[in-house]
Amino acid sequence: MKRVVIFGATSAIAQAVARRYAVDGARFFLAARNAGRLDAVAADLRTRGASAVEVWVGDLADCPGHAALVDLAGRALQGVDCALLAYGTLPDQKTCEEDAAEALRHIGTNYSSAVSLLTQLATLMCAQAYGTIGVIGSVAGDRGRQSNYLYGSAKAGLAVFVQGLRHRLWSRGVRVVLIKPGFVDTPMTAAFPKHGPLWASPDRVAGDIVRALGSGQATLYTPWFWRGIMLVIRLIPDFIFRRIRL
Ligand SMILES: NC(=O)c1ccc[n+]([C@@H]2O[C@H](COP(=O)([O-])OP(=O)(O)OC[C@H]3O[C@@H](n4cnc5c(N)ncnc54)[C@H](OP(=O)(O)O)[C@@H]3O)[C@@H](O)[C@H]2O)c1
């Protein structure tokens, strides 16, 4: 029976991942900021077979609370087999170009608070000397584009942080998996037109995530074809790239 901690448990992707663990009787510690929706997620997981679900309600961008939160999660589950960082915000790029405070607020949620939480989590995982940490980044972190580079820069910073953390924790028996979804049909992307083969459901992405957390692979692009797409995007020379409207 897996003991699973999810930060940002009301995320559509996180819920789809949690459902897959629930059918195998996992025990959960779920953190999110919306109490009503978190209770609904917890109830759903119990119905699907979770053996225990504990919840914590609060703002995950509030870094001073992270040490106590991670300690609580570790004690509630008596050890953590798998931890998933799934919360995040998709800022309006145009607003962030004119409002530095708004830009920094999103960097705070998507990068700084993840660094804080992962630092606390690493201490817990090193002490127990086992377990897997999954961090949801994004393909947007692979190359800065005019349409979403504020968000992309946070995910890019997170990717390098996770890479270094993986390097450090490997010899301590802890695996760290960076998850890079492409376009996923969730509330975060509600404003986007969602047709075409590039869009995936949270459930499809969740299947890939559960497999990657099980194998402890370094980086997951999900669905798989994003690895090739982003390879091409990264290889386009700047003198061509700057003329493309992306
Ligand atoms: N959807 C995509 O196309 C896509 C692509 C690449 C990467 N991702 C990443 O996937 C992850 C999950 O997103 P999603 O697609 O599942 O979207 P989602 O359903 O909108 O989930 C985002 C979650 O983050 C939570 N959150 C944001 N700020 C928070 C804070 N300060 N404290 C606590 N919770 C906070 C939201 O809570 P509230 O509902 O209470 O606001 C929500 O549950 C994110 O890291 C996102 O960047 C998504």
Ligand as a Chemical Component Dictionary entry (heavy atoms), coordinates in Angstrom:
data_LIG
# 
_chem_comp.id                   LIG 
_chem_comp.type                 NON-POLYMER 
_chem_comp.pdbx_formal_charge   0 
_chem_comp.three_letter_code    LIG 
# 
loop_
_chem_comp_atom.comp_id 
_chem_comp_atom.atom_id 
_chem_comp_atom.alt_atom_id 
_chem_comp_atom.type_symbol 
_chem_comp_atom.charge 
_chem_comp_atom.model_Cartn_x 
_chem_comp_atom.model_Cartn_y 
_chem_comp_atom.model_Cartn_z 
_chem_comp_atom.pdbx_ordinal 
LIG N1  N1  N 0  -3.015 22.055 -18.074 1  
LIG C1  C1  C 0  -1.923 22.139 -18.835 2  
LIG O1  O1  O 0  -1.989 22.250 -20.094 3  
LIG C2  C2  C 0  -0.557 22.053 -18.188 4  
LIG C3  C3  C 0  0.556  21.922 -19.033 5  
LIG C4  C4  C 0  1.821  21.858 -18.479 6  
LIG C5  C5  C 0  1.965  21.898 -17.110 7  
LIG N2  N2  N 1  0.872  22.037 -16.292 8  
LIG C6  C6  C 0  1.096  22.092 -14.853 9  
LIG O2  O2  O 0  0.351  21.060 -14.249 10 
LIG C7  C7  C 0  0.119  21.414 -12.876 11 
LIG C8  C8  C 0  -1.340 21.139 -12.544 12 
LIG O3  O3  O 0  -2.172 22.009 -13.296 13 
LIG P1  P1  P 0  -3.568 21.544 -13.917 14 
LIG O4  O4  O 0  -3.422 21.537 -15.370 15 
LIG O5  O5  O -1 -4.022 20.313 -13.229 16 
LIG O6  O6  O 0  -4.501 22.784 -13.611 17 
LIG P2  P2  P 0  -5.571 23.055 -12.444 18 
LIG O7  O7  O 0  -6.584 21.969 -12.407 19 
LIG O8  O8  O 0  -6.018 24.452 -12.644 20 
LIG O9  O9  O 0  -4.677 22.932 -11.134 21 
LIG C9  C9  C 0  -3.878 23.955 -10.613 22 
LIG C10 C10 C 0  -3.963 23.807 -9.123  23 
LIG O10 O10 O 0  -3.019 24.634 -8.480  24 
LIG C11 C11 C 0  -3.646 25.111 -7.317  25 
LIG N3  N3  N 0  -2.961 26.275 -6.775  26 
LIG C12 C12 C 0  -2.532 27.368 -7.460  27 
LIG N4  N4  N 0  -1.949 28.219 -6.608  28 
LIG C13 C13 C 0  -2.011 27.651 -5.384  29 
LIG C14 C14 C 0  -1.586 28.046 -4.091  30 
LIG N5  N5  N 0  -0.960 29.218 -3.887  31 
LIG N6  N6  N 0  -1.817 27.226 -3.029  32 
LIG C15 C15 C 0  -2.467 26.049 -3.234  33 
LIG N7  N7  N 0  -2.887 25.615 -4.417  34 
LIG C16 C16 C 0  -2.661 26.411 -5.487  35 
LIG C17 C17 C 0  -5.062 25.413 -7.763  36 
LIG O11 O11 O 0  -5.907 25.563 -6.653  37 
LIG P3  P3  P 0  -7.282 26.424 -6.797  38 
LIG O12 O12 O 0  -8.161 25.639 -7.716  39 
LIG O13 O13 O 0  -7.745 26.512 -5.392  40 
LIG O14 O14 O 0  -6.902 27.745 -7.403  41 
LIG C18 C18 C 0  -5.349 24.170 -8.583  42 
LIG O15 O15 O 0  -5.797 23.100 -7.764  43 
LIG C19 C19 C 0  0.555  22.869 -12.741 44 
LIG O16 O16 O 0  1.836  22.919 -12.164 45 
LIG C20 C20 C 0  0.624  23.357 -14.175 46 
LIG O17 O17 O 0  1.547  24.429 -14.313 47 
LIG C21 C21 C 0  -0.395 22.101 -16.815 48 
# 
loop_
_chem_comp_bond.comp_id 
_chem_comp_bond.atom_id_1 
_chem_comp_bond.atom_id_2 
_chem_comp_bond.value_order 
_chem_comp_bond.pdbx_ordinal 
LIG N1  C1  SING 1  
LIG C1  O1  DOUB 2  
LIG C1  C2  SING 3  
LIG C2  C3  SING 4  
LIG C2  C21 DOUB 5  
LIG C3  C4  DOUB 6  
LIG C4  C5  SING 7  
LIG C5  N2  DOUB 8  
LIG N2  C6  SING 9  
LIG N2  C21 SING 10 
LIG C6  O2  SING 11 
LIG C6  C20 SING 12 
LIG O2  C7  SING 13 
LIG C7  C8  SING 14 
LIG C7  C19 SING 15 
LIG C8  O3  SING 16 
LIG O3  P1  SING 17 
LIG P1  O4  DOUB 18 
LIG P1  O5  SING 19 
LIG P1  O6  SING 20 
LIG O6  P2  SING 21 
LIG P2  O7  DOUB 22 
LIG P2  O8  SING 23 
LIG P2  O9  SING 24 
LIG O9  C9  SING 25 
LIG C9  C10 SING 26 
LIG C10 O10 SING 27 
LIG C10 C18 SING 28 
LIG O10 C11 SING 29 
LIG C11 N3  SING 30 
LIG C11 C17 SING 31 
LIG N3  C12 SING 32 
LIG N3  C16 SING 33 
LIG C12 N4  DOUB 34 
LIG N4  C13 SING 35 
LIG C13 C14 SING 36 
LIG C13 C16 DOUB 37 
LIG C14 N5  SING 38 
LIG C14 N6  DOUB 39 
LIG N6  C15 SING 40 
LIG C15 N7  DOUB 41 
LIG N7  C16 SING 42 
LIG C17 O11 SING 43 
LIG C17 C18 SING 44 
LIG O11 P3  SING 45 
LIG P3  O12 DOUB 46 
LIG P3  O13 SING 47 
LIG P3  O14 SING 48 
LIG C18 O15 SING 49 
LIG C19 O16 SING 50 
LIG C19 C20 SING 51 
LIG C20 O17 SING 52 
# 
